[in-house]
């Protein structure tokens, strides 16, 4: 996690601005005082300059030279700067290093300032504060990854996580319990998290935020107060009432209000094009806590890179928004079988239509990131290329809709998900959108600059006055060339007409050749302007007049272009809703077709997801390990797995044994990943899968030290195990690998034993429990719904061969010594280990008579319940001082409700 931005007192300790600052520096102090905890990028001509402490920090972080500018209070002012045209790269570096940057722009040009008086300083203002969660520039964003700003709030024992992806305008809100905050945040993977400071002071909450991994930004409690939040939210959306968003809870309003407050400050009043908050509750998405997410490597591998993750293995999308949508679906699998089926229908439809699917994918390849382009335009940061992206995107949308036009292709009607998407892309159904597109198709040029102020993007024939100004400008250029030829002929001097920003157009010759121009009669025409080492520069009355005319015409042409750009920009914002819908539709089609493509590649099948508690996988594979094994030229062995939470169709807890390297972890994860894929609405790499919806998925696999958070392997393992035992429900799915390994043998065995019993008796969830303790095998006889499974290996000529085959019954031995041999442990050590093992086995030093233990149920009844209850959790974070009497009453009822 990045250090959260507590203002550094040294950074804010500015010299007293009143102490004789120059007018420009006074402006700087003003900006800095308003943004004490951000680095101020102070625009001066072609540079953003940083001063004082900011300059010292930035010069170190960016590796640029620290210089000085003038003096303040008798000391030189430390300064460093970055050129405006390259500012994005520097910004990216500073944001990654954990800084916030306030961009203070020149709000007028020097000529405008002069009109107010010769001593006036150019007016400057902070136009934006750049933070990790509010990036919108292509250069600062990962095209295939989301960049979310999240906010958490708790009111009356209920919690909410709101999030916005400013680069696309998507807003979401998840209502949850306090205990669900970590999972909810982890599902979003935000880059920045806003939290009321009073809530941040709560140890459990701050832990949850740290686990989510974003840049944590505590904000004053007052910003989360309901009335203020509501007002700000209405302002953000430009609505009179929030009723249109459904009944938002107090926590949801506070969380959304924090986001509104942060956007107000960071976007300096510019309003982004935001979608209405899409709301979800805990009953809508599978809860996957941060530890499980990391261990299953869903979106990222443990190394932190995309490579090696489930997402990377299945991602065949051809557009960046499609890639982001697929990632979001994998991150938040659904719980409603009907909603899951809707997605599966779309995939199945594309599976059956290979040629159309290929044509669709071909067409989508050219699609730009419309949602991000639109968002930049709405925030006043867009350029002609963003308009081009919208124009071309709509054209592609039309082509895509035509591909599946029912009139032309008498196909079976597409399923709802696809039909909806096609409707959003059919131009005939969106007259405003079609009109907007016509505007751009007719007016916007082909070769587009990134910035509007570079001009040249408005086509000919769009605005007559622009054509006139351009003709004048271009014609004058021709006249200049004629003038150059004439002046050269008349004077007999080899001269050229050149142009620069300071002198405008001028006549230039080399030193020697210039001599006649200083003498009569030529000196009557040629007026000396400048002498450089090798060149001498002159002007003439005629040239000066021409220069003014050209400059005026160019200026006028640019002004008209900028004006046109603004009109088009406004037009884009006015159809923002339709544009967002079109962009989302294209992303959905991309995802459905991509999943179908992957399914065909790897032979994945459609899962059956229902409300049972079954788990029936036949001939299933691990998508990531399989790809790796294949790359190594080997075959992956498919394995089935049958569990049932109700204990009807199979055991609910399977104890998985087998030697090291036999494939236990792979087997465990593969089954968990099947659940993720199926509920995300993807096909699964299995011959068949029937899955009763999993409400919470838990994985505790492998032992990783979490030293950064001060926990040893064993402690980390126990913390995660505790979370599983207190939260897993009969609908949950749990995989546990090698529990109790990080401590002494008997300790470990005892813990593993107790955990297995608790999962079976108390949690009653579906669980796969891999263990080295063969002693646990007897649980099969003692508990009703336990089965032993093992991954097979056989010894052949003294060597160990892994079959990677899961079958009933426990493993006969550990084969640790054989694995050591395989790993290249020197032969004498292996031989000695065999001796010791034989001796130990002969003397049977294992734990004796575990069979005599009383049954878990008998002991558990007397034991206290696990962990804090939801009611206790809710009480702990309740803030009586911050509640209205009505909220207090509501909270009381909710607490009472929790007891039942
Ligand atoms: P364990 O957890 O039993 O030590 P792993 O699951 O880590 O074993 O698997 C070890 C290696 O065996 C994997 O990296 C993979 O290369 C290979 N493997 C695992 N399962 C299979 C399988 N079903 N088919 C083929 N190879 C497999």
Boltz pocket constraint, residues with backbone or C-beta under 6 A from the ligand:
constraints:
  - pocket:
      binder: B
      contacts: [[A, 625], [A, 629], [A, 635], [A, 636], [A, 637], [A, 638], [A, 639], [A, 658], [A, 659], [A, 660], [A, 661], [A, 662], [A, 663], [A, 664], [A, 665], [A, 666], [A, 667], [A, 803], [A, 804], [A, 805]]
      max_distance: 6.0
